Amino acid sequence: MTPWFDLFAFPPDIASSVVLLICALVWGTRSRRKTRPYLLALQAALVALTLSQVGLHFWQNGATVFTILSGVLKTSFGQLVLFWAIAWVIIRTSFAIRGRNENANIFTRNRK
């Protein structure tokens, strides 16, 4: 692999990808349309990284609080950027799908 793929830890493992997909979909569908998607993506990426590391360390034998904490703190900045970019794409896509039907009832509003 090229050094760029190693820097961003690409491709992410399956468990982290599933957790990221679920977190990004939850953040994208439960938020308002006017919110900033890059901040939502950062929140989803941080939660997904933390949950995936905790889950992976619980799955391994001998998981203690210190090994879980060290696993969470060992995640690289490149992996956080990769997760942020993937979550941003998912959230923007969910905003675009939800935004198509927002103006469907434009003529039924109560106007004075």
Z-matrix of the N, CA and C atoms (Angstrom, degrees):
N
C 1 1.446
C 2 1.518 1 110.46
N 3 1.289 2 114.04 1 157.62
C 4 1.452 3 118.34 2 177.94
C 5 1.528 4 109.69 3 -78.00
N 6 1.314 5 116.83 4 159.68
C 7 1.474 6 119.07 5 179.24
C 8 1.525 7 113.61 6 -63.60
N 9 1.338 8 117.57 7 -25.73
C 10 1.464 9 119.74 8 178.37
C 11 1.523 10 110.97 9 -66.66
N 12 1.323 11 117.03 10 -39.41
C 13 1.460 12 119.61 11 177.92
C 14 1.521 13 110.71 12 -66.42
N 15 1.328 14 117.09 13 -36.95
C 16 1.460 15 120.24 14 177.47
C 17 1.526 16 111.28 15 -68.06
N 18 1.318 17 117.32 16 -35.24
C 19 1.460 18 121.24 17 -179.99
C 20 1.523 19 111.43 18 -64.23
N 21 1.325 20 116.79 19 -42.01
C 22 1.456 21 121.08 20 -178.35
C 23 1.525 22 112.83 21 -93.55
N 24 1.322 23 117.97 22 5.09
C 25 1.470 24 123.20 23 -179.56
C 26 1.522 25 110.43 24 53.45
N 27 1.326 26 115.00 25 48.20
C 28 1.458 27 121.49 26 -178.85
C 29 1.511 28 109.33 27 -99.38
N 30 1.256 29 121.98 28 136.07
C 31 1.461 30 129.92 29 -4.82
C 32 1.523 31 110.31 30 -81.04
N 33 1.325 32 117.47 31 147.36
C 34 1.467 33 119.76 32 178.24
C 35 1.523 34 110.51 33 -71.09
N 36 1.323 35 115.77 34 158.88
C 37 1.460 36 118.42 35 -179.39
C 38 1.529 37 110.31 36 -71.37
N 39 1.310 38 115.96 37 166.20
C 40 1.466 39 122.36 38 -171.92
C 41 1.526 40 111.41 39 -64.02
N 42 1.320 41 117.58 40 -43.66
C 43 1.467 42 120.09 41 -177.33
C 44 1.528 43 110.70 42 -63.87
N 45 1.317 44 116.99 43 -42.17
C 46 1.464 45 120.13 44 179.29
C 47 1.524 46 111.02 45 -67.22
N 48 1.311 47 116.91 46 -36.78
C 49 1.465 48 120.20 47 179.11
C 50 1.518 49 111.76 48 -65.94
N 51 1.308 50 117.33 49 -40.75
C 52 1.462 51 120.80 50 179.71
C 53 1.522 52 110.45 51 -67.36
N 54 1.324 53 116.83 52 -42.97
C 55 1.464 54 120.24 53 178.65
C 56 1.525 55 110.24 54 -64.41
N 57 1.319 56 117.49 55 -40.00
C 58 1.465 57 120.84 56 178.40
C 59 1.520 58 110.85 57 -65.09
N 60 1.313 59 117.63 58 -42.79
C 61 1.457 60 121.01 59 178.86
C 62 1.526 61 111.27 60 -61.46
N 63 1.322 62 117.00 61 -44.44
C 64 1.463 63 120.71 62 179.64
C 65 1.524 64 110.96 63 -65.41
N 66 1.331 65 117.45 64 -45.45
C 67 1.468 66 120.34 65 -179.56
C 68 1.529 67 111.17 66 -63.76
N 69 1.318 68 117.72 67 -43.13
C 70 1.463 69 120.32 68 -178.79
C 71 1.526 70 111.18 69 -67.02
N 72 1.321 71 117.71 70 -38.71
C 73 1.461 72 119.70 71 177.43
C 74 1.526 73 111.64 72 -67.10
N 75 1.322 74 116.86 73 -39.29
C 76 1.465 75 119.60 74 177.80
C 77 1.521 76 110.07 75 -64.83
N 78 1.323 77 117.83 76 -46.80
C 79 1.466 78 120.84 77 179.38
C 80 1.530 79 111.12 78 -65.08
N 81 1.312 80 117.48 79 -37.22
C 82 1.456 81 120.47 80 -177.94
C 83 1.512 82 113.88 81 -73.38
N 84 1.318 83 117.27 82 -35.69
C 85 1.463 84 119.48 83 -177.92
C 86 1.515 85 112.96 84 -87.17
N 87 1.312 86 118.95 85 -24.89
C 88 1.453 87 121.25 86 -177.07
C 89 1.522 88 113.67 87 -93.45
N 90 1.306 89 118.82 88 -4.59
C 91 1.458 90 120.71 89 -177.11
C 92 1.523 91 110.80 90 -98.23
N 93 1.317 92 114.67 91 163.65
C 94 1.459 93 119.64 92 177.31
C 95 1.517 94 109.52 93 -76.45
N 96 1.298 95 116.26 94 163.90
C 97 1.462 96 121.84 95 -177.14
C 98 1.523 97 111.80 96 -71.73
N 99 1.312 98 118.44 97 -30.37
C 100 1.457 99 121.34 98 -173.74
C 101 1.523 100 114.27 99 -83.50
N 102 1.297 101 118.11 100 -5.59
C 103 1.457 102 119.55 101 -178.45
C 104 1.519 103 110.86 102 -70.88
N 105 1.293 104 115.46 103 162.40
C 106 1.469 105 121.19 104 -178.85
C 107 1.524 106 109.72 105 -82.41
N 108 1.327 107 117.71 106 116.65
C 109 1.471 108 119.19 107 -174.50
C 110 1.525 109 113.30 108 -70.12
N 111 1.323 110 118.56 109 -24.67
C 112 1.463 111 118.46 110 -179.82
C 113 1.519 112 110.91 111 -72.87
N 114 1.325 113 118.63 112 -31.33
C 115 1.461 114 120.39 113 175.52
C 116 1.528 115 111.16 114 -74.07
N 117 1.325 116 116.18 115 -37.79
C 118 1.464 117 119.05 116 175.00
C 119 1.520 118 110.94 117 -63.46
N 120 1.325 119 116.39 118 -38.20
C 121 1.464 120 120.56 119 179.05
C 122 1.524 121 110.94 120 -66.64
N 123 1.327 122 117.08 121 -36.69
C 124 1.470 123 119.81 122 177.46
C 125 1.525 124 110.49 123 -65.53
N 126 1.330 125 117.22 124 -42.43
C 127 1.464 126 120.22 125 177.04
C 128 1.525 127 111.04 126 -62.81
N 129 1.314 128 116.83 127 -45.09
C 130 1.464 129 120.31 128 -179.92
C 131 1.528 130 110.88 129 -64.29
N 132 1.321 131 117.60 130 -38.62
C 133 1.468 132 120.83 131 179.58
C 134 1.520 133 111.30 132 -66.76
N 135 1.328 134 117.08 133 -43.00
C 136 1.466 135 119.74 134 179.05
C 137 1.518 136 111.81 135 -64.84
N 138 1.312 137 117.02 136 -43.32
C 139 1.470 138 120.22 137 178.70
C 140 1.525 139 110.58 138 -66.31
N 141 1.316 140 117.23 139 -40.90
C 142 1.463 141 120.51 140 -179.86
C 143 1.530 142 111.56 141 -65.94
N 144 1.325 143 116.98 142 -42.12
C 145 1.470 144 119.42 143 177.53
C 146 1.519 145 111.30 144 -62.92
N 147 1.319 146 116.09 145 -44.22
C 148 1.461 147 119.52 146 -179.17
C 149 1.519 148 111.51 147 -65.51
N 150 1.335 149 116.97 148 -47.41
C 151 1.463 150 119.51 149 -179.44
C 152 1.522 151 112.88 150 -65.11
N 153 1.326 152 116.59 151 -37.77
C 154 1.470 153 118.23 152 -179.96
C 155 1.523 154 111.39 153 -68.90
N 156 1.324 155 117.34 154 -38.89
C 157 1.469 156 119.59 155 177.73
C 158 1.522 157 111.52 156 -67.16
N 159 1.328 158 116.54 157 -40.77
C 160 1.466 159 119.85 158 177.37
C 161 1.521 160 109.84 159 -63.71
N 162 1.324 161 117.60 160 -44.31
C 163 1.461 162 120.78 161 179.23
C 164 1.521 163 112.80 162 -64.24
N 165 1.327 164 116.37 163 -41.40
C 166 1.464 165 118.90 164 179.45
C 167 1.521 166 111.66 165 -66.32
N 168 1.329 167 117.45 166 -36.78
C 169 1.463 168 119.01 167 179.51
C 170 1.529 169 111.93 168 -75.43
N 171 1.326 170 118.38 169 -29.55
C 172 1.458 171 119.32 170 174.48
C 173 1.514 172 111.09 171 -70.58
N 174 1.325 173 116.44 172 -30.30
C 175 1.445 174 120.31 173 -179.55
C 176 1.533 175 110.99 174 -71.26
N 177 1.314 176 116.08 175 -32.61
C 178 1.455 177 120.06 176 178.35
C 179 1.527 178 109.42 177 -75.61
N 180 1.307 179 115.66 178 159.32
C 181 1.463 180 120.42 179 178.98
C 182 1.523 181 110.04 180 -78.43
N 183 1.298 182 116.22 181 142.95
C 184 1.456 183 121.26 182 175.02
C 185 1.511 184 114.22 183 75.84
N 186 1.307 185 117.77 184 35.93
C 187 1.460 186 120.55 185 179.57
C 188 1.518 187 109.59 186 -79.66
N 189 1.309 188 115.77 187 122.83
C 190 1.463 189 121.70 188 175.86
C 191 1.520 190 108.16 189 -117.47
N 192 1.296 191 115.52 190 174.78
C 193 1.465 192 120.56 191 179.94
C 194 1.525 193 110.14 192 -62.61
N 195 1.315 194 117.13 193 -38.84
C 196 1.458 195 120.32 194 -177.92
C 197 1.528 196 112.51 195 -70.77
N 198 1.333 197 117.73 196 -36.13
C 199 1.468 198 118.75 197 178.03
C 200 1.532 199 110.45 198 -71.30
N 201 1.328 200 116.52 199 -35.87
C 202 1.468 201 119.38 200 177.00
C 203 1.514 202 110.08 201 -66.00
N 204 1.334 203 116.57 202 -45.32
C 205 1.469 204 120.67 203 179.78
C 206 1.523 205 111.35 204 -64.54
N 207 1.323 206 117.85 205 -39.71
C 208 1.462 207 119.66 206 178.25
C 209 1.520 208 111.25 207 -68.73
N 210 1.320 209 117.72 208 -34.40
C 211 1.468 210 120.74 209 176.48
C 212 1.512 211 112.27 210 -66.50
N 213 1.339 212 116.62 211 -39.00
C 214 1.464 213 120.42 212 177.68
C 215 1.522 214 110.57 213 -67.54
N 216 1.323 215 116.69 214 -40.62
C 217 1.465 216 120.33 215 -178.15
C 218 1.528 217 113.07 216 -76.54
N 219 1.324 218 118.21 217 -16.08
C 220 1.465 219 121.00 218 179.42
C 221 1.527 220 113.53 219 -84.83
N 222 1.322 221 117.58 220 -4.21
C 223 1.461 222 118.84 221 178.27
C 224 1.521 223 108.89 222 -66.32
N 225 1.292 224 115.71 223 137.73
C 226 1.458 225 120.14 224 -174.53
C 227 1.529 226 111.23 225 -83.93
N 228 1.303 227 114.48 226 160.95
C 229 1.458 228 120.67 227 177.31
C 230 1.528 229 110.54 228 -65.61
N 231 1.315 230 116.69 229 -34.18
C 232 1.458 231 120.93 230 177.53
C 233 1.515 232 112.36 231 -64.29
N 234 1.339 233 116.55 232 -38.47
C 235 1.455 234 119.68 233 177.66
C 236 1.525 235 110.30 234 -67.78
N 237 1.325 236 117.36 235 -36.50
C 238 1.463 237 120.40 236 175.82
C 239 1.522 238 110.84 237 -64.35
N 240 1.326 239 117.32 238 -40.39
C 241 1.468 240 120.95 239 178.44
C 242 1.526 241 110.32 240 -65.46
N 243 1.313 242 117.54 241 -41.47
C 244 1.470 243 120.84 242 177.85
C 245 1.522 244 110.86 243 -62.89
N 246 1.318 245 117.54 244 -45.41
C 247 1.459 246 120.44 245 178.70
C 248 1.520 247 110.63 246 -64.68
N 249 1.325 248 117.24 247 -38.60
C 250 1.461 249 120.53 248 177.99
C 251 1.531 250 110.31 249 -62.08
N 252 1.313 251 117.57 250 -44.46
C 253 1.467 252 120.99 251 -178.45
C 254 1.533 253 111.02 252 -64.77
N 255 1.318 254 117.45 253 -42.66
C 256 1.464 255 120.43 254 179.25
C 257 1.525 256 110.34 255 -65.86
N 258 1.333 257 117.14 256 -43.12
C 259 1.466 258 120.47 257 179.29
C 260 1.523 259 110.80 258 -65.67
N 261 1.330 260 117.64 259 -36.55
C 262 1.465 261 120.86 260 178.86
C 263 1.528 262 110.80 261 -64.02
N 264 1.313 263 116.87 262 -42.04
C 265 1.470 264 120.33 263 178.23
C 266 1.532 265 110.39 264 -63.59
N 267 1.316 266 117.59 265 -42.59
C 268 1.461 267 120.89 266 -179.58
C 269 1.526 268 110.57 267 -65.66
N 270 1.323 269 117.83 268 -43.66
C 271 1.462 270 121.25 269 -178.36
C 272 1.523 271 110.54 270 -68.31
N 273 1.327 272 118.45 271 -42.62
C 274 1.465 273 120.70 272 177.61
C 275 1.535 274 111.24 273 -62.85
N 276 1.319 275 116.46 274 -37.67
C 277 1.460 276 119.97 275 177.85
C 278 1.528 277 110.92 276 -66.03
N 279 1.314 278 116.58 277 -41.72
C 280 1.466 279 118.46 278 177.88
C 281 1.521 280 111.18 279 -67.04
N 282 1.347 281 118.22 280 -34.88
C 283 1.461 282 120.74 281 175.03
C 284 1.525 283 110.57 282 -65.36
N 285 1.317 284 117.36 283 -39.60
C 286 1.461 285 120.42 284 -179.33
C 287 1.529 286 110.79 285 -67.31
N 288 1.312 287 117.45 286 -39.76
C 289 1.463 288 120.46 287 178.84
C 290 1.522 289 110.50 288 -68.43
N 291 1.320 290 117.25 289 -42.34
C 292 1.458 291 120.19 290 178.55
C 293 1.520 292 111.68 291 -70.01
N 294 1.329 293 117.97 292 -32.14
C 295 1.457 294 121.67 293 -176.68
C 296 1.509 295 114.23 294 -73.38
N 297 1.307 296 117.99 295 -18.45
C 298 1.467 297 120.67 296 179.98
C 299 1.512 298 111.92 297 -65.99
N 300 1.314 299 118.13 298 -30.42
C 301 1.458 300 121.41 299 -175.51
C 302 1.529 301 113.33 300 -103.86
N 303 1.320 302 118.46 301 9.07
C 304 1.461 303 120.00 302 -177.26
C 305 1.518 304 112.42 303 -70.87
N 306 1.308 305 119.47 304 -37.82
C 307 1.457 306 122.40 305 -174.67
C 308 1.523 307 112.87 306 -94.76
N 309 1.308 308 117.74 307 20.85
C 310 1.456 309 120.41 308 -177.88
C 311 1.527 310 112.26 309 -68.57
N 312 1.322 311 117.99 310 -31.20
C 313 1.456 312 121.96 311 -176.92
C 314 1.531 313 111.13 312 -108.00
N 315 1.283 314 118.10 313 41.76
C 316 1.449 315 121.05 314 -174.84
C 317 1.517 316 112.50 315 -69.16
N 318 1.335 317 118.86 316 -29.48
C 319 1.454 318 120.93 317 -176.87
C 320 1.528 319 112.79 318 -92.76
N 321 1.316 320 118.55 319 1.04
C 322 1.459 321 121.13 320 -178.88
C 323 1.519 322 112.78 321 -104.30
N 324 1.312 323 118.76 322 8.55
C 325 1.454 324 120.87 323 179.44
C 326 1.519 325 110.68 324 -75.13
N 327 1.302 326 115.72 325 152.47
C 328 1.456 327 120.35 326 174.02
C 329 1.518 328 109.04 327 -80.18
N 330 1.285 329 116.20 328 117.56
C 331 1.464 330 120.79 329 -179.89
C 332 1.515 331 108.92 330 -120.97
N 333 1.310 332 115.89 331 145.05
C 334 1.469 333 119.96 332 -179.58
C 335 1.490 334 111.06 333 -102.85
